[in-house]
Amino acid sequence: MIILAIDSGLEKTGFAVFKKDKSSPVYIASGLIITDKKKKTERRVWEIYNRLNDVIKEYRPTLIVIEQLFFFKNQKTVISVAQTQGAILLLASQNNIPVEFLTPLQIKQTVTGYGLSDKESVRKMIGLTLKIDKKIKEDDEIDAIACGLAYCYLNKSQETTNKKQIVLI
């Protein structure tokens, strides 16, 4: 299974690609899509759509995982994130890729063991858990990596829980 995890935003959209099988998840790649603040919203959403389409063509994900829009203090931010997620959902539908959502709390709890962890704690755990060759500067890319890693871990624990146990008497 190839997973494309996305931390969506109008200014910056982070993405990460993982391969998940019965063993540990394997980090494949990640990146950041940055749009120009001077451009109109529709142009910026189009750029995100096209760049993510290129990622889909290259890695052929079988699932997309998105950090769920949860709570924002800034109403303008929540609207632009929702617009970006709409483009991602369209892209997923056009490519026949199912979409799952994880809340920020689920992601932090799974990656760090504490649902209210700060960004630095998430960054440290990603560094300890995965062997990533490049230096990742932006939180949006780290958030996408954390989202993908959390999905892999949660999915693995669900597989284990769902297996029937045989009890010998």
N, C-alpha and C positions, 0 to 999 in steps of 0.2 A: 504494500500500500504506500503510495506517495501522497504526502500531506503538504498542502500549501497553507501556511498560517499567515494571517494578515492583521496588522494593527492599523486600522484605517484612520485617515485624517486628510483634510484638504491640502494643508501645507506640506505635511510629510506622511507618507504611507510606508510602513515597514512591512517586509514580507520575509518569510523563511520557508525553506523546503526541507522536509524530513522524509526518510524512508523508515517505515515501521513494519517489522515482521515479528516473529515470536521472540527474537532476542531484543537487546536494547535498541532504542531508536537511534538512527544514524542521521546526524546533521549533514545536509548536502550543500546548501547555499543559503545566503540571505542578502538582502539589499534594502535600499531606501529610495523611494520615489519622492522627489522634491518638486513642487510646482511653484511657479513664479506668482508672488502676491499681487503683482501688477496686472495679471491677466484676469479676465472675467471667469466667474465660477464655472460656467459651462465648459470653457476651454480647459480649465484645470482638471475637472472631472473626466473629460475626454482623454487627457494625457494619462491620468491614473489608469483608466480603462485600457488604453492601448498598451501601456507598459506591463500591466498585469496579464494582458492577453499574450504578450511575448513570453512572459514567464510560464504561462500555461502551455504554450506551444513547445517551449524548450523542455520542461520537466514532466509534462503529462500527469498532473496530480489526479488522484482518484477521489480526493476529498479536500474541501476548503474549510478551514476553521478560522472564525473571526472573533476577535475580542468584542464581546457584546457591549453595545451602547448602554451604559448603566446609569451614571449620574454625572452631570456636569453643572458647575456653578455658573458657567457662561452659556447663556441660551444661544448665542451666535455660534459657538463652537459645536454644540449638540446638533444644530441644524446642518452644518457643513459636514460633520461626521456621518450623519444619517444620509445625506446626499451621496457621499462617497460609498457608503455601504450599499445603497441602491444600485450603483453602477457595478459593484462587485457581485451582487445577487443576480443582476442581468447577465453578467459575464459567466457566472456559474451555470445559470439556466441555459444559455446559448451553447455551452460546452458539455451540458448534461452531467455536471459535477455536483454531488450533494454538498450541502453546507451545514456545518454545526457551529454553535455559538458557545463560548465560555465566558463567564463573568470575570472581571478583574480579580474578584475575591477567590474564585476557583483557581485561577492561574497562580496567584501568589501563594495560596495555601498549598498547592501541589508542588510548586517549584522550591519554595523556601520553608514550608511547614508552618507558616504564619500568614493568615489571610490579609493582614494589614501591613505587610512588609513595605518598606520604602523602595524606591527605584534602585538605590545602591545595593541593597540586599539581594534583589532579583539579579542585578548585574553580577554580583559576586558568585551566586549560585550557578548561574549560566557558565561563568568562567571555570568553576570547579567541576561542573558536570560534563561539559562538552569540550572537545579539543577543536577550537576554532583558530585557524591560522591568522586571520586578519584581525586588526584592532577595530572594534566597533565603537564609534563615538556617540552615535545618536540613540536616545532612549527608545524611539519608535521602532528601530530595528531590533533592539534587545527585547522589547515587548512582544514583537512578532515571534522571535525565537522562543521566548518563554511560553507564549500561547501554543505553539506547536509542540514543544516539549511536554507541557502540561497535558495536552490532548493525548499524546502517546502514553504517558504514565497513567492517566485516568482510564483510557481505553484498555490498557493491559490489565489493570486491576479489575475492571468490569469483566474481562474475559475469564480471569481466574475465578471471580465470584460466580459467574454464570455456569461454570463447569459443574456437572453433577459429581458429587463425592460418593465413592463406593465405601461402604462400611462393612468390614469383615467381622462376623460374629463367631 
